Amino acid sequence: VAVIWMFHGTGGEADWFDSVEGNEWVGKALARGFGFISTESINRVAEQWDNGSLQTGTNVDLARLYDLRAHLVGSTGMGYGTPLFSVGFSNGGSFASTFAEALYDWGWVIKGTIIHNSLMPLGTIGMDGAMVPTMWVLSENDEAIDNSMTIEQYDDHVALGRDVELLT
């Protein structure tokens, strides 16, 4: 059906979803035919994703994921036309949007991104904002993100006529 790329928050690892809620969410996605990819950021000191560039030449995380996709296309049933989604939490939420916009720029089949308790890095993506359908999910337990900023970013994208949604 499609492949969901999942991105951990600061301090996270590839198995961040190994919780009651995470296992339920992943189980439901797999039962509906979705593929699931969870990997770790290159920076294992800060344990954060690189949200500073949309270019593989300057963003080591994007470069590795670009190569990972090519490997998966060559070694699994995933094809170059397989629809992709990106989902992330906190720093991974910002990276989910960075990844989605890079995929859009590369011409990949990106269908949407979900940003949990985070903001889109507009310095990287640009003030024109999301070209990919985007859903923001407000923070409940992450005090690092001010929900009013998320709502403002969502409202800005609505004003631009983008395909966006906000879950509160």
C-alpha positions in Angstrom: 0.0 0.0 0.0 2.5 2.6 1.2 5.6 3.0 3.5 5.6 5.1 6.7 9.0 6.5 7.7 9.1 7.2 11.4 11.5 9.6 13.1 12.4 9.7 16.8 12.6 12.8 19.0 15.7 14.1 20.7 17.4 11.4 22.7 15.4 8.7 20.9 16.4 5.6 19.0 15.0 3.5 16.2 13.0 1.4 18.7 11.3 4.5 20.2 7.9 3.1 19.2 8.4 0.1 21.5 5.6 1.1 24.0 2.0 0.1 24.4 0.8 3.0 22.3 3.6 2.7 19.7 3.0 -1.1 19.3 -0.7 -0.5 18.8 -0.2 2.2 16.2 2.4 0.2 14.3 0.3 -2.9 14.5 -2.7 -1.2 13.0 -0.6 0.3 10.2 1.0 -3.1 9.4 -2.4 -4.8 9.5 -3.6 -2.4 6.8 -0.7 -3.2 4.5 1.6 -0.3 5.3 5.3 -0.8 5.4 7.2 0.7 8.3 10.7 2.1 8.5 12.3 3.4 11.7 15.9 4.3 11.9 18.2 6.6 13.9 19.7 10.0 13.3 23.4 10.0 12.3 24.2 12.3 15.3 24.2 9.9 18.2 25.8 12.5 20.6 22.9 14.9 20.5 20.6 12.2 19.2 18.9 14.6 16.9 18.0 14.8 13.2 19.7 17.3 10.9 17.0 19.9 10.0 19.5 22.4 8.5 19.3 21.6 4.8 17.2 19.8 2.1 20.3 18.7 0.2 22.0 15.3 0.5 25.4 17.0 0.0 25.0 18.9 3.3 22.5 16.8 5.3 24.0 13.5 6.4 20.6 12.2 7.5 18.9 12.8 4.2 21.9 11.4 2.3 21.7 8.1 4.3 17.9 7.8 3.9 18.3 8.5 0.2 20.7 5.6 0.0 18.5 3.4 2.3 15.6 3.8 -0.1 17.7 2.7 -3.0 18.8 -0.3 -1.1 15.2 -1.2 -0.1 14.0 -0.8 -3.7 16.7 -3.2 -4.8 16.2 -5.8 -2.0 12.5 -5.7 -1.1 9.1 -5.4 -2.7 9.3 -1.6 -2.3 9.3 0.2 -5.6 10.3 3.7 -6.7 6.6 4.5 -7.1 5.6 3.2 -3.6 3.7 6.0 -1.8 5.6 7.4 1.2 4.5 9.1 4.4 6.7 10.6 7.1 5.8 10.9 10.8 7.9 12.2 13.7 7.8 13.4 17.2 9.5 16.6 18.6 12.9 16.9 16.8 11.8 14.0 14.6 8.6 15.9 13.8 10.6 18.7 12.4 12.7 16.2 10.5 9.6 14.4 9.2 8.7 17.7 7.4 12.3 18.3 6.3 12.3 14.7 4.9 8.9 15.2 3.2 9.9 18.4 1.5 13.2 16.9 0.3 11.2 13.9 -1.2 8.9 16.4 -2.9 11.9 18.2 -4.3 13.4 14.9 -5.5 10.2 13.9 -7.2 9.4 11.0 -5.0 5.8 9.9 -4.2 5.3 11.6 -0.9 1.7 11.6 0.2 1.9 13.4 3.5 3.6 14.1 6.8 2.6 14.2 10.4 4.4 16.5 12.8 3.8 15.6 16.5 4.5 18.3 19.1 7.0 20.2 16.9 7.3 22.9 14.2 8.2 22.8 10.6 11.8 24.3 10.2 10.8 27.1 7.9 14.5 28.3 7.7 15.1 25.0 5.9 11.9 24.5 4.0 11.3 28.2 3.2 8.6 30.7 4.0 6.4 29.3 1.3 6.0 26.4 3.7 4.8 22.9 3.1 4.2 21.7 -0.4 3.3 18.3 1.0 0.0 17.6 2.8 0.8 18.2 6.5 -0.9 17.5 9.8 0.3 19.0 13.0 -0.6 17.3 16.3 -0.4 19.6 19.4 1.8 18.7 22.3 0.4 17.4 25.5 3.5 16.5 27.4 6.4 18.1 25.6 7.0 21.5 27.3 9.7 22.4 24.8 7.1 23.3 22.2 4.7 26.2 22.6 1.3 25.1 21.1 0.5 28.7 20.2 3.5 28.6 17.8 2.2 25.4 16.2 -1.2 26.9 15.8 0.3 30.0 14.2 2.3 27.9 11.8 -0.8 25.9 10.9 -2.8 29.2 10.3 0.0 30.6 8.1 -0.3 27.5 5.9 -4.1 27.7 5.8 -3.7 31.3 4.5 -1.3 30.0 1.8 -3.9 27.6 0.7 -1.9 24.5 1.6 -3.4 21.0 2.3 -3.0 21.0 6.1 -4.8 19.8 9.2 -4.4 20.5 13.0 -5.3 17.9 15.6 -5.8 19.3 19.1 
